[in-house]
Amino acid sequence: MTETVQATRRQQHITIVSETFPPEINGVANTLRHLCQGLMQRGHRVTVIRPRQQHESKGHFASAGEALFTSEHVVTGCPLPGYADLRFGLVRGSRLKKLWTADRPDAVYVATQGPLGVAATSAAQKLGIPVSSGFHTNFHTYSRYYGVGMLERLLCLYGRWFHNRTAITLVPTRRMLQKTGAMGIPATGLWSRGVDCHRFTPHKRDNALREAWGLHGNDRAVLYVGRLAPEKNLRMAVACFERIRGLHPQAKFVLVGDGPLRQQLAERHPDYIFCGTRRDNDLARHFASGDLLLFPSKTDTFGNVVLEAMASGLGVVAFDDAAAAEHIRHKENGMKAPLDQDEAYVDGALRLADQPTLLSRVRAQARLDALELCWSSQIEQFEQLVFNQTAQAGYHGINKQSVSLL
């Protein structure tokens, strides 16, 4: 075993800085939950710095009785504009410097680009602590969905400034490597995502739940799982389902999640089934009780629900981007369409709904492929990128280059 690999296997102390964290439900929080658990299982010490969440009672959060971190430091949290249920963090850099002088981490990983991330990056640099960052969210593309598209270029420049202050920026797909490179962020590493195939499994299909949805026999349950928000392209999902229902009147559209569009959608479509936020095994039960998953987003950097749906044995319909670009093979384990071809997206969904044999084959292959996407290999990849590549690149970004350890 080389000296470099041995270095990653000794216990390290890593501080993860994020403005979203479990029990909040979103892709970033879900990814960080698996990251923290995986690092601790591999013997590392994990400290989390995050804002105080809305309606939070004091104390540590944990999942399934397992601590997500060794210690945490909670800072002031303020509502994020447009996402009142999410917070951004405010903290003085002097507080972080004092904290890290007394208990110095080997590395700092900044998962979000907000004020907390800026303060953490500055404090780490002043103390000479290697700092890396994650490109988890396309905030600059969100602006066009909230009536402030004129800010997209400014937000893109901000993202470039922020990430170029860190030694390496981790992105989840090859396409994101290209996008961040085009943004002027050259020091990038490919760190993908896994899926818990023990939690998400076809065995959790619940016929009683399907009956409660009004389904019988081979009636189709078409799922959307995620935030009910403008940037998720829900108009496409609605249009697609209505085309499916035109041919299969007994089909039901089941939306799992919450967000600012829920009330509007419920008023316009009272026959849709709104399940609200679901967690853990209950979420897995809802996944497994569906037949198709519509993932219409064109803004996600990854989309963990795509892998969760595959593991649950659903027929996924997505655009050829993010997780689908990496893991969906058209007509083999799902359906995908070019980003600029909405009609091809609808056509893929209609084919799955119309052809039972194709749907059955796609669902079975999706499950088989998901079994290969374990989190343990992704945690090991994170170790290599953050603990090794950060030191090699230098925390000021010296000798920046794109890195892939796949």
C-alpha positions as CSV (number, residue, x, y, z in Angstrom):
1,M,0.0,0.0,0.0
2,T,1.4,3.4,-1.0
3,E,2.2,6.1,1.5
4,T,-0.5,8.3,0.0
5,V,-3.2,5.7,0.4
6,Q,-2.0,4.9,4.0
7,A,-2.4,8.6,4.8
8,T,-6.2,8.4,4.0
9,R,-6.7,5.4,6.2
10,R,-5.4,7.0,9.4
11,Q,-7.9,8.9,11.5
12,Q,-8.4,12.4,10.3
13,H,-10.5,15.3,11.7
14,I,-12.6,16.9,9.1
15,T,-15.0,19.8,9.6
16,I,-18.0,20.0,7.3
17,V,-19.6,23.4,6.9
18,S,-23.1,23.5,5.4
19,E,-26.1,25.8,5.5
20,T,-28.4,22.8,5.2
21,F,-28.2,19.6,7.1
22,P,-30.4,16.7,8.4
23,P,-33.2,16.6,9.4
24,E,-33.8,19.0,6.6
25,I,-34.9,17.2,3.5
26,N,-33.1,18.0,0.2
27,G,-30.3,16.5,-1.9
28,V,-27.5,18.3,-0.2
29,A,-28.7,17.3,3.3
30,N,-29.2,13.7,2.2
31,T,-25.7,13.6,0.7
32,L,-24.1,15.1,3.8
33,R,-25.9,12.5,6.0
34,H,-24.3,9.7,4.1
35,L,-21.0,11.4,4.0
36,C,-20.8,12.0,7.7
37,Q,-21.9,8.5,8.6
38,G,-19.5,7.0,6.0
39,L,-16.5,9.0,7.3
40,M,-17.2,8.0,10.9
41,Q,-17.6,4.4,9.9
42,R,-14.1,4.6,8.4
43,G,-12.6,5.9,11.6
44,H,-12.6,9.6,11.0
45,R,-13.7,12.4,13.4
46,V,-16.4,14.6,11.9
47,T,-17.3,18.1,13.2
48,V,-20.3,19.9,11.6
49,I,-20.8,23.6,11.5
50,R,-24.3,24.7,10.4
51,P,-27.0,27.3,11.1
52,R,-29.7,26.8,13.7
53,Q,-32.7,25.3,11.8
54,Q,-36.3,26.5,11.9
55,H,-38.2,25.3,14.9
56,E,-35.1,23.4,16.1
57,S,-34.9,22.2,19.6
58,K,-31.4,22.1,21.1
59,G,-29.4,18.9,20.9
60,H,-27.8,16.7,18.2
61,F,-29.7,15.4,15.3
62,A,-29.3,11.7,14.5
63,S,-30.7,9.3,11.9
64,A,-31.9,5.8,12.9
65,G,-30.2,6.2,16.2
66,E,-26.8,6.7,14.7
67,A,-24.9,10.0,15.3
68,L,-24.0,11.8,12.1
69,F,-21.0,13.6,13.6
70,T,-18.7,13.7,16.6
71,S,-19.5,17.3,17.5
72,E,-21.3,20.2,16.1
73,H,-21.3,24.0,16.3
74,V,-24.6,25.8,15.6
75,V,-24.5,29.4,14.3
76,T,-27.2,32.0,13.8
77,G,-29.6,31.0,11.0
78,C,-31.7,33.4,8.8
79,P,-34.4,32.5,6.3
80,L,-33.2,32.1,2.7
81,P,-35.1,34.3,0.3
82,G,-37.5,32.2,-1.7
83,Y,-36.9,29.2,0.6
84,A,-38.3,30.4,3.9
85,D,-37.9,26.9,5.4
86,L,-34.2,26.8,4.7
87,R,-31.6,29.0,6.4
88,F,-28.3,30.6,5.7
89,G,-25.7,31.0,8.4
90,L,-24.0,34.0,10.0
91,V,-20.8,33.8,12.0
92,R,-17.8,35.9,12.7
93,G,-14.6,34.7,11.2
94,S,-12.9,35.3,14.6
95,R,-15.2,32.7,16.2
96,L,-14.1,30.1,13.7
97,K,-10.4,31.0,14.0
98,K,-10.7,30.7,17.8
99,L,-12.5,27.3,17.4
100,W,-10.0,25.9,15.0
101,T,-7.0,27.2,16.9
102,A,-8.2,25.3,20.0
103,D,-9.2,22.2,18.0
104,R,-7.6,22.2,14.6
105,P,-9.1,20.0,11.9
106,D,-7.0,18.3,9.2
107,A,-9.3,19.6,6.5
108,V,-12.4,21.7,6.0
109,Y,-15.1,20.8,3.5
110,V,-17.5,23.7,2.6
111,A,-20.7,22.3,1.1
112,T,-22.6,25.6,0.5
113,Q,-21.7,28.9,-1.0
114,G,-23.5,31.2,1.5
115,P,-22.1,33.6,4.1
116,L,-21.2,30.7,6.4
117,G,-19.2,29.1,3.7
118,V,-17.4,32.4,2.9
119,A,-16.5,32.9,6.6
120,A,-15.3,29.3,6.9
121,T,-13.1,29.5,3.8
122,S,-11.5,32.8,5.0
123,A,-10.8,31.5,8.5
124,A,-9.3,28.2,7.2
125,Q,-7.1,30.0,4.8
126,K,-5.8,32.4,7.5
127,L,-4.9,29.4,9.7
128,G,-3.4,27.4,6.8
129,I,-6.0,24.6,7.0
130,P,-6.7,22.9,3.7
131,V,-10.2,23.8,2.5
132,S,-12.2,22.2,-0.3
133,S,-15.7,22.9,-1.5
134,G,-18.7,21.2,-3.1
135,F,-20.7,22.3,-6.0
136,H,-24.0,20.9,-4.9
137,T,-26.6,23.4,-6.2
138,N,-27.0,25.5,-9.4
139,F,-28.0,28.6,-7.6
140,H,-27.1,30.8,-10.6
141,T,-29.6,29.0,-12.8
142,Y,-32.3,29.2,-10.2
143,S,-32.6,33.0,-10.7
144,R,-34.5,32.7,-14.0
145,Y,-37.2,30.8,-12.2
146,Y,-37.7,33.5,-9.6
147,G,-38.1,36.5,-11.8
148,V,-34.5,37.7,-11.3
149,G,-32.8,36.2,-14.4
150,M,-30.7,39.3,-14.7
151,L,-28.7,38.2,-11.7
152,E,-27.7,34.9,-13.3
153,R,-24.4,36.2,-14.6
154,L,-23.6,38.0,-11.3
155,L,-24.3,34.8,-9.4
156,C,-22.1,32.8,-11.8
157,L,-19.3,35.3,-11.2
158,Y,-19.8,34.9,-7.5
159,G,-19.7,31.1,-7.7
160,R,-16.4,31.3,-9.6
161,W,-14.9,33.7,-7.0
162,F,-16.1,31.5,-4.2
163,H,-14.9,28.1,-5.5
164,N,-11.6,29.4,-6.8
165,R,-10.7,30.3,-3.2
166,T,-10.6,26.6,-2.3
167,A,-8.0,24.1,-3.3
168,I,-10.5,21.8,-5.1
169,T,-14.3,21.8,-5.9
170,L,-16.1,18.5,-5.9
171,V,-18.8,18.0,-8.5
172,P,-21.1,15.0,-8.9
173,T,-21.1,14.3,-12.6
174,R,-18.8,14.6,-15.7
175,R,-21.1,17.1,-17.2
176,M,-20.7,19.3,-14.1
177,L,-17.0,19.1,-14.6
178,Q,-17.5,20.6,-18.0
179,K,-19.9,23.2,-16.7
180,T,-17.7,24.4,-13.8
181,G,-14.8,24.5,-16.2
182,A,-16.8,26.8,-18.5
183,M,-17.6,28.9,-15.5
184,G,-13.8,29.4,-14.9
185,I,-13.4,26.9,-12.0
186,P,-10.5,24.7,-13.1
187,A,-9.7,22.9,-9.9
188,T,-12.4,20.3,-9.8
189,G,-12.7,16.7,-8.7
190,L,-15.4,14.1,-9.6
191,W,-17.3,12.9,-6.5
192,S,-20.5,11.1,-7.3
193,R,-23.3,9.7,-5.1
194,G,-24.5,6.3,-4.0
195,V,-27.8,4.9,-2.9
196,D,-28.9,2.8,0.1
197,C,-30.4,-0.3,-1.7
198,H,-31.3,-1.9,1.7
199,R,-33.7,1.0,2.4
200,F,-34.8,1.6,-1.1
201,T,-36.1,-1.7,-2.5
202,P,-39.0,-3.1,-4.5
203,H,-39.8,-5.3,-1.5
204,K,-41.4,-2.3,0.3
205,R,-44.2,-2.1,-2.2
206,D,-47.4,-1.6,-0.2
207,N,-50.7,-2.6,-1.9
208,A,-52.7,-1.0,0.9
209,L,-51.0,2.3,0.1
210,R,-51.8,1.9,-3.6
211,E,-55.4,1.2,-2.8
212,A,-55.5,4.3,-0.7
213,W,-54.3,6.2,-3.8
214,G,-57.2,4.7,-5.6
215,L,-55.3,2.2,-7.7
216,H,-56.3,-1.3,-8.6
217,G,-54.5,-4.1,-10.4
218,N,-52.2,-2.8,-13.1
219,D,-53.3,0.9,-12.7
220,R,-50.2,3.2,-13.0
221,A,-48.9,5.2,-10.1
222,V,-46.9,8.1,-11.6
223,L,-44.6,9.6,-9.0
224,Y,-42.9,12.9,-8.6
225,V,-40.5,13.0,-5.6
226,G,-38.8,16.3,-4.6
227,R,-39.3,19.9,-3.8
228,L,-42.4,21.5,-5.2
229,A,-40.6,24.6,-6.5
230,P,-40.4,26.5,-9.8
231,E,-36.8,25.4,-10.6
232,K,-37.9,21.7,-10.6
233,N,-39.8,22.2,-13.9
234,L,-43.1,20.9,-12.5
235,R,-45.0,22.2,-15.4
236,M,-43.3,19.6,-17.5
237,A,-44.3,16.9,-15.0
238,V,-47.9,18.0,-15.0
239,A,-48.1,18.2,-18.8
240,C,-46.5,14.8,-19.1
241,F,-48.9,13.1,-16.6
242,E,-51.9,14.6,-18.3
243,R,-50.8,13.0,-21.6
244,I,-50.4,9.7,-19.8
245,R,-53.9,10.1,-18.2
246,G,-55.4,10.8,-21.6
247,L,-54.5,7.2,-22.6
248,H,-54.8,5.6,-19.1
249,P,-57.7,7.3,-17.3
250,Q,-57.1,5.3,-14.1
251,A,-53.5,6.5,-13.7
252,K,-52.8,8.6,-10.6
253,F,-50.2,11.4,-10.1
254,V,-48.6,11.1,-6.7
255,L,-46.4,14.0,-5.5
256,V,-44.1,13.3,-2.6
257,G,-42.6,16.4,-1.1
258,D,-43.4,20.0,-0.2
259,G,-42.6,23.5,-1.3
260,P,-44.0,26.9,-2.5
261,L,-45.9,25.4,-5.4
262,R,-47.9,22.9,-3.4
263,Q,-51.0,25.1,-2.7
264,Q,-51.2,26.3,-6.3
265,L,-50.9,22.8,-7.7
266,A,-53.5,21.4,-5.3
267,E,-56.0,24.1,-6.2
268,R,-55.5,23.5,-9.9
269,H,-55.4,19.7,-9.7
270,P,-57.5,18.6,-6.7
271,D,-57.4,15.0,-8.1
272,Y,-53.7,14.8,-7.6
273,I,-52.4,13.0,-4.5
274,F,-50.2,15.2,-2.4
275,C,-48.3,13.1,0.2
276,G,-46.2,15.9,1.7
277,T,-42.7,15.3,3.1
278,R,-41.8,11.6,3.8
279,R,-38.8,10.3,5.5
280,D,-36.7,7.2,5.8
281,N,-38.6,3.9,5.5
282,D,-41.9,5.7,4.9
283,L,-40.3,7.5,1.9
284,A,-39.0,4.1,0.7
285,R,-42.5,2.7,0.9
286,H,-43.8,5.5,-1.2
287,F,-41.1,5.0,-3.8
288,A,-41.7,1.2,-4.0
289,S,-45.4,1.6,-4.4
290,G,-45.1,3.6,-7.6
291,D,-44.5,2.5,-11.2
292,L,-43.0,5.5,-13.0
293,L,-41.0,8.4,-11.7
294,L,-41.1,11.7,-13.5
295,F,-37.9,13.7,-12.9
296,P,-38.3,16.8,-15.1
297,S,-35.7,19.0,-13.6
298,K,-33.1,20.7,-15.8
299,T,-31.3,22.5,-13.0
300,D,-30.2,19.8,-10.6
301,T,-26.5,19.1,-10.2
302,F,-27.3,15.5,-9.5
303,G,-30.8,14.4,-8.3
304,N,-30.5,11.7,-5.6
305,V,-34.1,10.7,-6.2
306,V,-33.1,9.2,-9.6
307,L,-30.9,6.6,-7.8
308,E,-33.5,6.0,-5.1
309,A,-36.2,5.4,-7.7
310,M,-33.9,3.0,-9.6
311,A,-33.1,1.1,-6.4
312,S,-36.9,0.9,-5.7
313,G,-37.5,-0.6,-9.1
314,L,-39.3,2.3,-10.9
315,G,-39.2,3.3,-14.5
316,V,-37.4,6.7,-14.4
317,V,-38.1,9.3,-17.0
318,A,-35.6,12.2,-17.0
319,F,-33.7,14.6,-19.2
320,D,-30.2,13.6,-20.3
321,D,-28.5,15.6,-17.5
322,A,-27.2,15.2,-14.0
323,A,-27.7,11.7,-12.5
324,A,-29.6,10.5,-15.5
325,A,-26.7,11.3,-17.8
326,E,-24.5,9.2,-15.7
327,H,-26.7,6.3,-14.8
328,I,-29.7,6.0,-17.2
329,R,-29.3,4.1,-20.4
330,H,-32.2,4.9,-22.7
331,K,-34.7,2.1,-23.0
332,E,-32.6,-0.2,-20.9
333,N,-32.9,0.9,-17.3
334,G,-35.0,4.1,-17.8
335,M,-35.9,6.7,-20.4
336,K,-34.1,10.0,-21.0
337,A,-34.5,12.8,-23.5
338,P,-32.2,15.7,-24.7
339,L,-32.6,18.8,-22.6
340,D,-34.1,20.8,-25.4
341,Q,-36.7,18.1,-26.5
342,D,-39.7,18.2,-24.2
343,E,-41.7,16.1,-26.6
344,A,-39.1,13.3,-26.5
345,Y,-39.5,13.4,-22.7
346,V,-43.2,12.9,-22.9
347,D,-42.8,10.2,-25.6
348,G,-40.5,8.3,-23.2
349,A,-43.0,8.4,-20.4
350,L,-45.9,7.4,-22.7
351,R,-43.9,4.4,-24.0
352,L,-43.3,3.1,-20.4
353,A,-46.9,3.6,-19.5
354,D,-48.2,1.9,-22.7
355,Q,-45.8,-1.0,-22.9
356,P,-45.9,-3.3,-19.9
357,T,-43.1,-5.6,-21.1
358,L,-40.8,-2.6,-21.6
359,L,-41.7,-1.2,-18.2
360,S,-41.1,-4.5,-16.5
361,R,-37.7,-4.9,-18.2
362,V,-36.6,-1.4,-17.4
363,R,-37.7,-1.6,-13.8
364,A,-35.8,-4.9,-13.2
365,Q,-32.6,-3.6,-14.9
366,A,-32.8,-0.3,-12.9
367,R,-32.8,-2.2,-9.7
368,L,-29.8,-4.4,-10.8
369,D,-27.8,-1.3,-11.8
370,A,-28.6,0.5,-8.5
371,L,-27.1,-2.4,-6.6
372,E,-23.7,-1.4,-8.0
373,L,-24.0,2.2,-6.7
374,C,-22.9,1.8,-3.1
375,W,-22.1,4.7,-0.8
376,S,-18.9,3.1,0.6
377,S,-17.0,3.5,-2.7
378,Q,-18.1,7.2,-2.8
379,I,-16.9,7.8,0.7
380,E,-13.5,6.3,-0.2
381,Q,-13.4,8.6,-3.3
382,F,-14.1,11.6,-1.1
383,E,-11.2,10.7,1.2
384,Q,-8.8,10.5,-1.7
385,L,-9.9,13.9,-3.2
386,V,-10.2,15.9,0.0
387,F,-7.4,14.4,2.2
388,N,-4.9,13.9,-0.6
389,Q,-5.7,16.3,-3.5
390,T,-6.2,19.3,-1.2
391,A,-2.7,19.0,0.2
392,Q,-1.2,18.5,-3.3
393,A,-3.1,21.5,-4.8
394,G,-2.5,23.8,-1.9
395,Y,-5.2,25.7,-0.2
396,H,-4.5,28.8,-2.3
397,G,-5.3,26.9,-5.5
398,I,-1.7,26.4,-6.7
399,N,-1.3,24.1,-9.7
400,K,-5.1,23.8,-10.1
401,Q,-6.3,21.0,-12.4
402,S,-9.3,18.8,-13.0
403,V,-9.1,15.5,-11.0
404,S,-11.0,12.3,-11.5
405,L,-10.4,9.2,-9.4
406,L,-13.1,7.0,-11.0
